Amino acid sequence: MPAQIEPLKNKLIQQLSTIYHEVALEQATDDIADALIDIMRLPSEVLAPTPFSNHWSEADIVLITYGDSIIKTAQPPLHTLKVFLDNHLKNTINSVHILPFFPYSSDDGFSVIDYSSVNEALGTWQDITEISQAYQLMSDLVINHCSSRSAWFDNFIKGEGTGHDFFFTAQLDDDLSAVVRPRTSPLLKEVITGKGQKFVWCTFSHDQVDFDFRNPEVLKAFAAIIRQYLDSGVKIFRFDAIAFIWKIVGRDSINLPQTHEIVRLLRTLIESADPQAIIITETNIPNTQNLTYFGNANEAHGIYNFSLPPLLINTLLTGNCLYLKRWLMSMPPSQDGTLYFNFIASHDGIGLRPAEGLLSDTELDSLIHTIESFGGKISWRTSNTGEQKAYEMNIALYDALQGTVAGKDHWNFERFICAHAVMFALEGIPGIYIHSMLGTQNDYKKLANTHNSRSINRHCWHEEALEAALADSSLHHAKVLSSLKTLLKIRIKQPAFHPNATQFTLHLGLQLFGFWRQSQNRKQSIFCVSNVSDQAIALPLSELNLIVTQAWVELITGENITELSQEIILSPYQTVWIANKAERI
């Protein structure tokens, strides 16, 4: 082995020793390290990545979409998606997260049958590569589990071949009472194998069988998957359900130290292969636990800001920003080399676990009741005390914001745009679900067909119908798309909206939610203030302490601010971005 690679090998050995220190290995850790280096095809000279480096800027915007969110007759959906991106979002979105595009058996892609193939119903690897050449590509690494119909699990049942020892099993009489999971189904799945009766661990569903990372061969298999994804142009890896990957019978089996060390090891491999590639962990768990996945800027580059959706939606439904403001004040700034991945809607529901400890039980009950009254559904989980608890709210974001706790009203559009204006301005990178970009509403037909509550927000647009909707001025879709694009085009020009730019919470009462951003070179300041109520509210500019020797402009309207002692009357759900006239404006 070349001398230049020894530091990398030594780092991997140290990480592997931490992961497997309680596991009897058949292979030495230095041999496992050699195998990982070989699988990843790491160059002979591997330079250690520069610590605390930001590989992102204010120009980074991620669109979240399924490969078949838009379809056209006789055309691969991935090709249709790229045409839509090029025609409508080319100068607005620079990154795209295509949700699992592999062959699957359930959960709309998150029960992967074959990690190495593209689902034929969507297109080919060539389609994926073409998208990655025009946009930064974000892909899921579905690392906790795979499909019970996969070749690996078939070999587990046979008791021979690759995969025969890839899956975690337990016994019916094991103490599993402490296990934390987001589902109400039985944890163990009975399987008759060539080696007898087995009980396979299934965190999510019995079609999603969990891997056993105590076996280093599983780690090697995922190193090979990562290498293939890098070769196909993936730049951003979303580690799906990563919190659950290490299990210990008798423990809660979530967020265990070995899990964190595996993330650090995979980061070592990915950064060594491509210093510009980044990892974002998907951990739909309470906020304080989620923050631990930053490590010391040596674990995930980014974490999903899971507390933002329920808190922001609650704010807009109640007209009171108290809980949102408290949370924002408590959030540590993301140090260089790390980032928050902000979103308010996704292919999943609006998670409620990240609101635990942040919203009171009364507030949560009111939120859930309001969402149900707007046509939403509630998914449940079983707590470790056996209690049924609300896990997530399933609803299209546009419909979730069609009124307040008092009922439906006529501020749906304004409230929806306000939610995004807040999200776009916050510290971090925005991730926008395609159905938010299009103002898609609840899909009750799909819900009835699948009986899966999440289907309500997984509409599939026919390209002709979508273009017709975008061309119809009587519908809200074009107005939503145009308004969000306008906000994003403003955002990507402001250095104060860099994902790591300074952020401070403003205190403007409970109906005005505000925060201040300052660029890293301290040349630009932006005061972001939103009226989160259904009443007009006065914003005294004196409350913002604008520097009198600087010229100021409201970025969204483009209006100059000439009198700093004046009041601005904010209409219901109006947002202002008040910036000094620095360079790049």
C-alpha angles and dihedrals in degrees: 000000000000114000091235092066096052095091089055092047091049091051091050092048090053092049093046091049090054092049097046102032091116095040126089102231125201089203129053117249092240089057090050089050091051090050093050092049090050094046091050091047091225115189121253090249112051115179115207108248116254105260121239093016121155113221092184143063143189087281093068113105122162125209113205115210146146116245089246102039084117121034136183128192114265093003129105107251092229089059090048089051092053091049089052092048092049094046100043111017108026096117096035109044121048099174135046130197108206107197115229106320096181131105107282143173104210147347092060094284104331093101097070120200097182123013093191099059137067115234104260090220088065104039138261141300086266089063090050092049092049091054090047090054092057101034137024103265122223117193136181122247100203092202107157098061146354137205121295084226094060123117088243092059091043087058090048089057091047091046094229142078132034108337098025089117100028100099134081117238134183138176128259091239094051116115101251096154094113096054113123116212139151099236141073097217120105112280097223127061118203113229129177108218138176086265095050136263115348133181110215122205112241114182094180114017139340089256089057108068117193124238123235106228090184082085108075089208088073090055090049091050091055092046087058090049091051091050091053092049091050089051089053093054104266110156101167122049119201108203101212118214089345094159092073103049099102116060131190119182109239093026133091088254095214129110092359118172091251090057092056091047091051089054089051092049093049089049089054090053096044095046091047090054096042119005090198096055117101139199126224117189120217105211113158094193138113114307099250091052091047092055092059090072090076088068107181092323086289100095123048116005087209139017128201109253091227096169093061099074099054094039096047093044090048089051093054094044093051100033088230124110098189097112094040091050093048090052094047091051090052096050114103115230112257106251119226110288093036135075144184115242103215123202138151099190135029143156087283127060129271102282117229100189090075088058092057109120090011101070122041119240089251091052091048092049091051091048093050093047092051093049091049090051088055091056099268127140130223124225118206140211134194114243122218087260091058093253121141109237132181108258103179143350116237114209140115108264094233090058093042088063099045092111145342135267085283092062141266120335141166097269097085097118096042092047091049093051090046090056090055094043088058093046094047092055099046124103107275140040118305119234113196122195111227091234090057090049088055099037091239115182134213113308102216093168092059090044090054091049097049103029085216112128092213090062089076088078099036101081120168113218121209105225094232092051092046094051090047091051091049090051095049110092091195090067126072098228098088092043091052093048093046094046095048092046090051091053092047094049088055093046097053091058096055119089089197087067092061107133090246099039116126118276130192128177117239124219107223102141128271100295096051115063112194145164137175125233125194126190119244091250088050092233098113130050126183125189108205114198128170130187101224095185136082092241130079110259130195118233111200105211088212087072090065096054093223111194107252095213092062130075115239134203135185101234100204096054096025091229119150117233109223103163114054094187093060129103123238114213108219115206118223108298094358118149127204127195105198111192137174113242098259127154118297094033 
